[in-house]
Amino acid sequence: MNLVRQTQKASNAKLREFLNSDSLLWRAAAMDEISNRLQTDFDDNLLKMLSEAVCEKRNREIFVRGTITVAHVGMFALARINHFKAREKFLSLLSIFKDADLKDLIWYLESEGISIAFSELQTA
């Protein structure tokens, strides 16, 4: 069974295990699945799990492809959630990305169809 199917069938507790995995692919897949769940049934605990994963140092330092980190994947997952708490968390987490890393994040988000207003960057 592939990563996506396994994360789709996983309990929230199992998703937390995937977020703690040594495999960056499991972590990224779990972030995507958490985003999917939050879009259909918002849960503060899942939002917290996703936010904590974005903040993890290893997720900000390990590259999935090119200059895109696991944390960037998590930020994209957060940005896709249509809920004010997710938006607030997304904006607050922008501050952990500095200089070139922030530029890479913005590029990645825009390549995925998500744009960030300059004013949002200033308040983050």
N, C-alpha and C positions, 0 to 999 in steps of 0.2 A: 504494500500500500504506500502511496506517495505521501509526502509531507503535508500537503494541503488537506487531503482526506483525513489523515490522522489528527491534524489540529481541529478540523471541523467536528470530528467525533469525540474529541477530548473533553473531559470535565474541566471546570475552571481550575481545580487543583492541579490537574495534569498540565494545563497551559502554563501554570506557574513553574512546574518542573521543566517544561520546554524553555521557558525564559531563563532558567538557570543552567541550561545545557552548555556543554563545552562547544557545541556546534553552532556556529553563527547562522547556519541555515535554519536550524530548529528555532532559534531565537527570533529571526526575522519572520518565519512562518507563524509563530505564536503571536507576534505583534499584529500581523495582518488579520488573524482570526479574532483577536480581541477587538480590533476595530470593527470587524463585521458584526460581532455580537453587540457592541455598544451602539451601533447604528439602528439595530432592531429592538433592543431592550436595554436601555441605559442602566448601568450598575456602577456605583461609586467605587466599589472594590476593584472592578476590572480597570477602571480609569486609573486608579492608584497603581495597579500592577504595571500597566503600560507606561505610565509616567516614570516610575522607578526604573524600569528597564531602559528608558531613554537616557536617564541620568547616569547609569552605570558607566564607569570609566572604560571598561573593556569594550562596551558597545560604541563608545565614541572614538575608539582607537582602532577597531578592526574594520577593514574595508570589505564591503560586499563585492564591489566592482568599481574600478577606477578610484575616484575620490569619494565615493558614496559609502558611508559607514552604516553599521547596524542601527545606530541612533538616528540617522537620517531616515531610515526605513520606518522607525518608530514615530518620528515626527510626521511623516506622510500619513501613517495610520491614524494619528491624532487629528490631523487636518481634515481627514475625510469624514469625521464624526460630526453630524449635524445636531449639536447640543451645546448650549452656552457654557456648561462646565468644561467640556472638552476644549472649546475655543479659548476659554480663559487659561486653561492649563497649557495649551499650545503656545499662547502668547507669553506666558511666564517662563516657559522652558527655552524660548529663543535666546535668552540671556546666557545660557551655558555654552552657546556656540560663538566662537570668537573669529574675527577677521576672515581668513581664507576658508575656514570651516563653515562659517555662516554663509559666505558666498556660494560654496558648494551646495549647502542645504537649499538655499534659495533657487539655485539653478536646477537642482533635482526636483524640487516641488513644482517649479514652473514647467519643467519637462513632462511632469505628470498632470498638468492642467490646473495647478493650484497657485494662485498669485497672492503675494503679500504686499499690502500697501506700505509705502515708506513710513507713514504715520504709525503703523503697527510696529514697525521695527524700532522706532524712537521710544515707544512706550514700554517696550519689552526690557 
